[in-house]
Amino acid sequence: MHIRTPLDLGLIIRDRRRRLGLSQGELASKAGVGRQWLVAIEQGKARAEIGLVLRTLSTLGLTLSVDEEASNRRAGNHDEIAPVDIDAVVSSLKGDAR
């Protein structure tokens, strides 16, 4: 999964929460965060404590990984962040094969 923006991450969290049938309040309680914090994350809040984000992802059964973009590996360029294919992210969360 590739994430380019805080909103991309928020949409992944929201989609997974909904697919699990959890309300924002239920997920917030299970993850040990406030409901308003969760609302802000789902809306793409740019400044969020990474520990809380990781705990929320874990509560949803998701993990975060970092990988070099294939073109960067070939070119030897390690300074750029790989782009996010949000369609692939959403498809994979829905269980669609791509």
N, C-alpha and C positions, 0 to 999 in steps of 0.2 A: 504494500500500500504506500502511496506517495501523498504527502501532505505539503502544500505550498503556503497555506495561510492559516491563521487561527480559525477562520470560519470553516475551512475544510475539516479541521479537527472537531470543531463543534458540531458539524453536521454528521460526522461519523458517530460521535457520542450520542447525539439525539436519535439517529436511526437505530443504533444498537439498543438503546434504552427502550424505544418503542417496540422493536421486534421482540424484546424480552417481556413486554407487557408491564413495564415499570412506569410509575408516575415520576415526575421530577422529585417530589418529596420522598418517595420510596428509595430512589437511587441515592439521593443526597444523604439520607439516613444510613443506608448500607455502606456508603463510601466515607462517611464521617465528614461531610462538607455541608455547608448551608445551601438551602434551596435556591436562594438568590444568586449564590456563587455559581451553581449549576446552570441557572437560567442564563447568566452572563457568558459562561463558557459555550453553551449551545448557540449563542448569538455571535460568537467569534471574538470574545474579549481577548485583546492582544497581550495583556499583562496578567498572567496567571501563574501562581506558584507551581512549579514543575512537579513537586512532590504530590500536590493535591491532584494534578492532572493524571499522573501515573497511578495514583491510588484509585481514581475514578475509572480509568481504563481497566485496571486489574479487576475491579468490582464487576465490570461488564464482561470479563473474560477476554479482554483484548490486551495485546502487548504493543509496545512501540519499539521499532528497530530503525537503525540508520544504515544506509547502504550507499555506496558510491554509484553515480550514474554510469552506465556502461560506456558512454562516449567519453566521460572524464577518465575512466580507467585506461581506455585505449590511447587517449591523447596525453596521459600523464598529468592531467589537470586535476588537482585535488582541492582547489580553492572554491569551486562552485557547488552550490547545493542542487541536487537533482530535482527536476520538475515533478509535480504531482499530477497523476492521471486520476482525477476525482471520480470519473466514470468507472474506472477499474476498481477503485476503493469501494464505491457503493455496490457495484456488481458482486464483488467478493463478499461483502457483508450480507448481501441478499442470498448468497449461495449460488449465484449464476456462474457458469463456466465461461471463461474468456479466452 
